[in-house]
Structure formats: C-alpha cells, structure tokens
Amino acid sequence: MRKEENYAFMYKEIGLSHETLQTALRFLLRAKLIKRVDRGHKKSYYEITEKGRRYFLLMKELRELS
C-alpha cells in the first residue's frame, strides 16, 4: 500500500469507471478513511488516514480468520 496516490493513477490501476471510482472516493472521504491533499493547480492526491490504516488492518485480520 502506497502512502498517496493521485486520481489518474488509481483510475488506471483499478480499472473502474469514473463514476464508480468517484463514488468510492466520496464514501471513503466521508468516513475519514482517506483524505484529499491539494498540491497546486489540478494536483490532488489521496492519502490513507490513521483511521483508514487501522480499518484496513482489521479487515485484513478478519479475512485471514475465514
């Protein structure tokens, strides 16, 4: 897991439609699992928050139990 990614990279890597990716990002932002960091004109990155990191690790542990 990388510390930060921009929208174009995620769109290319994940292969979801723009609408689906935007919906997922909005959900994660509202849940405070990620945050958006603006870096100048049209340069935004998304970073996982500490809450997001804990949630991810918990989901990983639960997956390993099944």
Biopython code that builds the backbone (N, CA, C, O; Angstrom):
import numpy as np
from Bio.PDB.StructureBuilder import StructureBuilder

atoms = [
    (1, "MET", "N", (0.839, -1.166, 0.000)),
    (1, "MET", "CA", (0.000, 0.000, 0.000)),
    (1, "MET", "C", (0.892, 1.239, 0.000)),
    (1, "MET", "O", (1.755, 1.390, 0.864)),
    (2, "ARG", "N", (0.683, 2.102, -0.950)),
    (2, "ARG", "CA", (1.459, 3.345, -1.013)),
    (2, "ARG", "C", (0.845, 4.388, -0.095)),
    (2, "ARG", "O", (-0.320, 4.292, 0.292)),
    (3, "LYS", "N", (1.637, 5.369, 0.239)),
    (3, "LYS", "CA", (1.164, 6.410, 1.143)),
    (3, "LYS", "C", (0.151, 7.314, 0.450)),
    (3, "LYS", "O", (-0.836, 7.708, 1.069)),
    (4, "GLU", "N", (0.368, 7.651, -0.811)),
    (4, "GLU", "CA", (-0.548, 8.546, -1.513)),
    (4, "GLU", "C", (-0.629, 8.190, -2.983)),
    (4, "GLU", "O", (0.306, 7.635, -3.560)),
    (5, "GLU", "N", (-1.750, 8.514, -3.571)),
    (5, "GLU", "CA", (-1.968, 8.265, -4.994)),
    (5, "GLU", "C", (-2.801, 9.396, -5.564)),
    (5, "GLU", "O", (-3.602, 10.001, -4.853)),
    (6, "ASN", "N", (-2.614, 9.685, -6.853)),
    (6, "ASN", "CA", (-3.481, 10.657, -7.480)),
    (6, "ASN", "C", (-4.612, 9.937, -8.209)),
    (6, "ASN", "O", (-4.562, 8.724, -8.414)),
    (7, "TYR", "N", (-5.618, 10.691, -8.592)),
    (7, "TYR", "CA", (-6.823, 10.117, -9.189)),
    (7, "TYR", "C", (-6.496, 9.358, -10.474)),
    (7, "TYR", "O", (-6.980, 8.243, -10.668)),
    (8, "ALA", "N", (-5.693, 9.939, -11.341)),
    (8, "ALA", "CA", (-5.378, 9.300, -12.628)),
    (8, "ALA", "C", (-4.712, 7.941, -12.426)),
    (8, "ALA", "O", (-5.027, 6.986, -13.137)),
    (9, "PHE", "N", (-3.803, 7.848, -11.473)),
    (9, "PHE", "CA", (-3.132, 6.582, -11.203)),
    (9, "PHE", "C", (-4.137, 5.537, -10.722)),
    (9, "PHE", "O", (-4.133, 4.399, -11.191)),
    (10, "MET", "N", (-4.997, 5.934, -9.782)),
    (10, "MET", "CA", (-5.992, 4.991, -9.267)),
    (10, "MET", "C", (-6.942, 4.543, -10.372)),
    (10, "MET", "O", (-7.282, 3.363, -10.462)),
    (11, "TYR", "N", (-7.366, 5.474, -11.205)),
    (11, "TYR", "CA", (-8.285, 5.138, -12.295)),
    (11, "TYR", "C", (-7.657, 4.103, -13.229)),
    (11, "TYR", "O", (-8.309, 3.136, -13.624)),
    (12, "LYS", "N", (-6.408, 4.308, -13.571)),
    (12, "LYS", "CA", (-5.694, 3.381, -14.454)),
    (12, "LYS", "C", (-5.468, 2.020, -13.800)),
    (12, "LYS", "O", (-5.704, 0.981, -14.417)),
    (13, "GLU", "N", (-5.017, 2.030, -12.569)),
    (13, "GLU", "CA", (-4.663, 0.798, -11.859)),
    (13, "GLU", "C", (-5.872, -0.053, -11.494)),
    (13, "GLU", "O", (-5.850, -1.275, -11.639)),
    (14, "ILE", "N", (-6.922, 0.599, -11.021)),
    (14, "ILE", "CA", (-8.083, -0.141, -10.535)),
    (14, "ILE", "C", (-8.992, -0.572, -11.679)),
    (14, "ILE", "O", (-9.577, -1.654, -11.636)),
    (15, "GLY", "N", (-9.111, 0.265, -12.694)),
    (15, "GLY", "CA", (-9.912, -0.098, -13.857)),
    (15, "GLY", "C", (-11.415, 0.065, -13.671)),
    (15, "GLY", "O", (-12.195, -0.540, -14.406)),
    (16, "LEU", "N", (-11.829, 0.869, -12.705)),
    (16, "LEU", "CA", (-13.244, 1.146, -12.509)),
    (16, "LEU", "C", (-13.667, 2.321, -13.381)),
    (16, "LEU", "O", (-12.827, 3.078, -13.867)),
    (17, "SER", "N", (-14.955, 2.464, -13.574)),
    (17, "SER", "CA", (-15.443, 3.634, -14.304)),
    (17, "SER", "C", (-15.203, 4.868, -13.438)),
    (17, "SER", "O", (-15.017, 4.762, -12.226)),
    (18, "HIS", "N", (-15.209, 6.046, -14.077)),
    (18, "HIS", "CA", (-15.017, 7.289, -13.321)),
    (18, "HIS", "C", (-16.107, 7.434, -12.259)),
    (18, "HIS", "O", (-15.827, 7.812, -11.121)),
    (19, "GLU", "N", (-17.332, 7.134, -12.633)),
    (19, "GLU", "CA", (-18.453, 7.279, -11.699)),
    (19, "GLU", "C", (-18.278, 6.380, -10.478)),
    (19, "GLU", "O", (-18.503, 6.815, -9.349)),
    (20, "THR", "N", (-17.883, 5.145, -10.696)),
    (20, "THR", "CA", (-17.691, 4.208, -9.589)),
    (20, "THR", "C", (-16.533, 4.636, -8.702)),
    (20, "THR", "O", (-16.641, 4.593, -7.477)),
    (21, "LEU", "N", (-15.431, 5.046, -9.305)),
    (21, "LEU", "CA", (-14.269, 5.484, -8.529)),
    (21, "LEU", "C", (-14.608, 6.735, -7.723)),
    (21, "LEU", "O", (-14.247, 6.830, -6.550)),
    (22, "GLN", "N", (-15.297, 7.696, -8.340)),
    (22, "GLN", "CA", (-15.666, 8.916, -7.628)),
    (22, "GLN", "C", (-16.608, 8.624, -6.463)),
    (22, "GLN", "O", (-16.490, 9.233, -5.400)),
    (23, "THR", "N", (-17.535, 7.702, -6.660)),
    (23, "THR", "CA", (-18.450, 7.316, -5.583)),
    (23, "THR", "C", (-17.678, 6.679, -4.438)),
    (23, "THR", "O", (-17.924, 6.995, -3.274)),
    (24, "ALA", "N", (-16.758, 5.796, -4.752)),
    (24, "ALA", "CA", (-15.949, 5.132, -3.721)),
    (24, "ALA", "C", (-15.106, 6.152, -2.970)),
    (24, "ALA", "O", (-15.024, 6.103, -1.742)),
    (25, "LEU", "N", (-14.477, 7.077, -3.691)),
    (25, "LEU", "CA", (-13.652, 8.089, -3.032)),
    (25, "LEU", "C", (-14.489, 8.976, -2.122)),
    (25, "LEU", "O", (-14.056, 9.303, -1.017)),
    (26, "ARG", "N", (-15.689, 9.375, -2.568)),
    (26, "ARG", "CA", (-16.571, 10.187, -1.724)),
    (26, "ARG", "C", (-16.925, 9.438, -0.431)),
    (26, "ARG", "O", (-16.903, 10.018, 0.655)),
    (27, "PHE", "N", (-17.248, 8.154, -0.557)),
    (27, "PHE", "CA", (-17.570, 7.344, 0.622)),
    (27, "PHE", "C", (-16.389, 7.301, 1.586)),
    (27, "PHE", "O", (-16.555, 7.521, 2.786)),
    (28, "LEU", "N", (-15.196, 7.017, 1.061)),
    (28, "LEU", "CA", (-14.001, 6.923, 1.907)),
    (28, "LEU", "C", (-13.654, 8.257, 2.553)),
    (28, "LEU", "O", (-13.212, 8.293, 3.701)),
    (29, "LEU", "N", (-13.853, 9.364, 1.819)),
    (29, "LEU", "CA", (-13.599, 10.693, 2.376)),
    (29, "LEU", "C", (-14.574, 11.000, 3.508)),
    (29, "LEU", "O", (-14.169, 11.477, 4.568)),
    (30, "ARG", "N", (-15.858, 10.725, 3.282)),
    (30, "ARG", "CA", (-16.866, 10.995, 4.317)),
    (30, "ARG", "C", (-16.626, 10.153, 5.567)),
    (30, "ARG", "O", (-16.870, 10.612, 6.683)),
    (31, "ALA", "N", (-16.150, 8.931, 5.384)),
    (31, "ALA", "CA", (-15.868, 8.048, 6.516)),
    (31, "ALA", "C", (-14.525, 8.379, 7.166)),
    (31, "ALA", "O", (-14.150, 7.778, 8.172)),
    (32, "LYS", "N", (-13.805, 9.338, 6.582)),
    (32, "LYS", "CA", (-12.479, 9.762, 7.076)),
    (32, "LYS", "C", (-11.460, 8.631, 7.050)),
    (32, "LYS", "O", (-10.571, 8.561, 7.899)),
    (33, "LEU", "N", (-11.600, 7.738, 6.055)),
    (33, "LEU", "CA", (-10.637, 6.660, 5.872)),
    (33, "LEU", "C", (-9.494, 7.104, 4.961)),
    (33, "LEU", "O", (-8.404, 6.533, 4.990)),
    (34, "ILE", "N", (-9.759, 8.130, 4.153)),
    (34, "ILE", "CA", (-8.734, 8.760, 3.326)),
    (34, "ILE", "C", (-8.907, 10.267, 3.444)),
    (34, "ILE", "O", (-9.940, 10.743, 3.916)),
    (35, "LYS", "N", (-7.905, 11.010, 3.018)),
    (35, "LYS", "CA", (-8.032, 12.470, 2.946)),
    (35, "LYS", "C", (-7.464, 12.940, 1.624)),
    (35, "LYS", "O", (-6.577, 12.308, 1.050)),
    (36, "ARG", "N", (-7.983, 14.048, 1.151)),
    (36, "ARG", "CA", (-7.535, 14.635, -0.103)),
    (36, "ARG", "C", (-6.549, 15.750, 0.211)),
    (36, "ARG", "O", (-6.816, 16.612, 1.048)),
    (37, "VAL", "N", (-5.419, 15.724, -0.460)),
    (37, "VAL", "CA", (-4.378, 16.725, -0.263)),
    (37, "VAL", "C", (-4.188, 17.448, -1.587)),
    (37, "VAL", "O", (-3.779, 16.843, -2.578)),
    (38, "ASP", "N", (-4.487, 18.756, -1.601)),
    (38, "ASP", "CA", (-4.322, 19.552, -2.819)),
    (38, "ASP", "C", (-2.893, 20.058, -2.897)),
    (38, "ASP", "O", (-2.335, 20.570, -1.927)),
    (39, "ARG", "N", (-2.316, 19.900, -4.089)),
    (39, "ARG", "CA", (-0.922, 20.325, -4.296)),
    (39, "ARG", "C", (-0.813, 21.228, -5.511)),
    (39, "ARG", "O", (-0.100, 20.914, -6.464)),
    (40, "GLY", "N", (-1.508, 22.333, -5.478)),
    (40, "GLY", "CA", (-1.434, 23.267, -6.590)),
    (40, "GLY", "C", (-2.521, 23.032, -7.621)),
    (40, "GLY", "O", (-3.468, 22.281, -7.386)),
    (41, "HIS", "N", (-2.376, 23.676, -8.755)),
    (41, "HIS", "CA", (-3.380, 23.667, -9.814)),
    (41, "HIS", "C", (-3.652, 22.253, -10.330)),
    (41, "HIS", "O", (-2.789, 21.628, -10.947)),
    (42, "LYS", "N", (-4.860, 21.762, -10.069)),
    (42, "LYS", "CA", (-5.331, 20.461, -10.548)),
    (42, "LYS", "C", (-4.455, 19.288, -10.102)),
    (42, "LYS", "O", (-4.409, 18.260, -10.778)),
    (43, "LYS", "N", (-3.769, 19.432, -8.983)),
    (43, "LYS", "CA", (-2.941, 18.332, -8.475)),
    (43, "LYS", "C", (-3.436, 17.957, -7.090)),
    (43, "LYS", "O", (-3.112, 18.613, -6.100)),
    (44, "SER", "N", (-4.214, 16.907, -7.035)),
    (44, "SER", "CA", (-4.728, 16.401, -5.769)),
    (44, "SER", "C", (-4.291, 14.964, -5.589)),
    (44, "SER", "O", (-4.231, 14.188, -6.542)),
    (45, "TYR", "N", (-3.991, 14.630, -4.369)),
    (45, "TYR", "CA", (-3.610, 13.270, -4.021)),
    (45, "TYR", "C", (-4.511, 12.799, -2.898)),
    (45, "TYR", "O", (-5.078, 13.606, -2.161)),
    (46, "TYR", "N", (-4.637, 11.509, -2.776)),
    (46, "TYR", "CA", (-5.425, 10.910, -1.708)),
    (46, "TYR", "C", (-4.485, 10.115, -0.826)),
    (46, "TYR", "O", (-3.678, 9.320, -1.308)),
    (47, "GLU", "N", (-4.600, 10.342, 0.477)),
    (47, "GLU", "CA", (-3.768, 9.642, 1.448)),
    (47, "GLU", "C", (-4.663, 8.869, 2.398)),
    (47, "GLU", "O", (-5.746, 9.333, 2.757)),
    (48, "ILE", "N", (-4.219, 7.706, 2.800)),
    (48, "ILE", "CA", (-4.949, 6.940, 3.800)),
    (48, "ILE", "C", (-4.702, 7.577, 5.158)),
    (48, "ILE", "O", (-3.576, 7.954, 5.483)),
    (49, "THR", "N", (-5.756, 7.692, 5.943)),
    (49, "THR", "CA", (-5.625, 8.279, 7.280)),
    (49, "THR", "C", (-5.251, 7.187, 8.270)),
    (49, "THR", "O", (-5.222, 6.004, 7.929)),
    (50, "GLU", "N", (-4.968, 7.595, 9.487)),
    (50, "GLU", "CA", (-4.680, 6.604, 10.528)),
    (50, "GLU", "C", (-5.905, 5.728, 10.763)),
    (50, "GLU", "O", (-5.779, 4.516, 10.941)),
    (51, "LYS", "N", (-7.080, 6.332, 10.763)),
    (51, "LYS", "CA", (-8.312, 5.563, 10.905)),
    (51, "LYS", "C", (-8.446, 4.554, 9.758)),
    (51, "LYS", "O", (-8.829, 3.405, 9.978)),
    (52, "GLY", "N", (-8.130, 4.990, 8.544)),
    (52, "GLY", "CA", (-8.184, 4.105, 7.387)),
    (52, "GLY", "C", (-7.190, 2.969, 7.481)),
    (52, "GLY", "O", (-7.499, 1.835, 7.116)),
    (53, "ARG", "N", (-6.009, 3.266, 7.964)),
    (53, "ARG", "CA", (-4.970, 2.253, 8.125)),
    (53, "ARG", "C", (-5.402, 1.198, 9.149)),
    (53, "ARG", "O", (-5.210, 0.002, 8.929)),
    (54, "ARG", "N", (-5.988, 1.644, 10.272)),
    (54, "ARG", "CA", (-6.479, 0.702, 11.283)),
    (54, "ARG", "C", (-7.611, -0.152, 10.724)),
    (54, "ARG", "O", (-7.661, -1.357, 10.972)),
    (55, "TYR", "N", (-8.511, 0.460, 9.979)),
    (55, "TYR", "CA", (-9.630, -0.267, 9.380)),
    (55, "TYR", "C", (-9.114, -1.315, 8.399)),
    (55, "TYR", "O", (-9.580, -2.455, 8.402)),
    (56, "PHE", "N", (-8.157, -0.932, 7.564)),
    (56, "PHE", "CA", (-7.577, -1.844, 6.587)),
    (56, "PHE", "C", (-6.933, -3.043, 7.284)),
    (56, "PHE", "O", (-7.135, -4.183, 6.864)),
    (57, "LEU", "N", (-6.168, -2.798, 8.333)),
    (57, "LEU", "CA", (-5.515, -3.886, 9.066)),
    (57, "LEU", "C", (-6.535, -4.803, 9.734)),
    (57, "LEU", "O", (-6.362, -6.021, 9.761)),
    (58, "LEU", "N", (-7.595, -4.211, 10.271)),
    (58, "LEU", "CA", (-8.648, -5.016, 10.883)),
    (58, "LEU", "C", (-9.322, -5.908, 9.841)),
    (58, "LEU", "O", (-9.544, -7.093, 10.093)),
    (59, "MET", "N", (-9.646, -5.358, 8.689)),
    (59, "MET", "CA", (-10.281, -6.144, 7.623)),
    (59, "MET", "C", (-9.346, -7.260, 7.143)),
    (59, "MET", "O", (-9.796, -8.362, 6.831)),
    (60, "LYS", "N", (-8.055, -6.967, 7.088)),
    (60, "LYS", "CA", (-7.074, -7.971, 6.693)),
    (60, "LYS", "C", (-7.035, -9.120, 7.695)),
    (60, "LYS", "O", (-6.987, -10.287, 7.309)),
    (61, "GLU", "N", (-7.054, -8.782, 8.985)),
    (61, "GLU", "CA", (-7.052, -9.814, 10.025)),
    (61, "GLU", "C", (-8.318, -10.657, 9.966)),
    (61, "GLU", "O", (-8.255, -11.880, 10.091)),
    (62, "LEU", "N", (-9.470, -10.014, 9.776)),
    (62, "LEU", "CA", (-10.728, -10.752, 9.685)),
    (62, "LEU", "C", (-10.742, -11.693, 8.476)),
    (62, "LEU", "O", (-11.270, -12.803, 8.545)),
    (63, "ARG", "N", (-10.173, -11.245, 7.406)),
    (63, "ARG", "CA", (-10.102, -12.078, 6.198)),
    (63, "ARG", "C", (-9.253, -13.313, 6.448)),
    (63, "ARG", "O", (-9.584, -14.402, 5.980)),
    (64, "GLU", "N", (-8.173, -13.152, 7.172)),
    (64, "GLU", "CA", (-7.273, -14.276, 7.456)),
    (64, "GLU", "C", (-7.927, -15.294, 8.387)),
    (64, "GLU", "O", (-7.533, -16.460, 8.381)),
    (65, "LEU", "N", (-8.906, -14.892, 9.181)),
    (65, "LEU", "CA", (-9.606, -15.798, 10.077)),
    (65, "LEU", "C", (-10.568, -16.729, 9.344)),
    (65, "LEU", "O", (-10.868, -17.825, 9.818)),
    (66, "SER", "N", (-11.039, -16.289, 8.204)),
    (66, "SER", "CA", (-12.036, -17.108, 7.498)),
    (66, "SER", "C", (-11.420, -18.119, 6.544)),
    (66, "SER", "O", (-12.143, -18.869, 5.888)),
]
sb = StructureBuilder()
sb.init_structure("model")
sb.init_model(0)
sb.init_chain("A")
sb.init_seg("    ")
for serial, (resi, resn, name, xyz) in enumerate(atoms, 1):
    if name == "N":
        sb.init_residue(resn, " ", resi, " ")
    sb.init_atom(name, np.array(xyz, "f"), 0.0, 1.0, " ", f" {name:<3s}", serial, name[0])
structure = sb.get_structure()
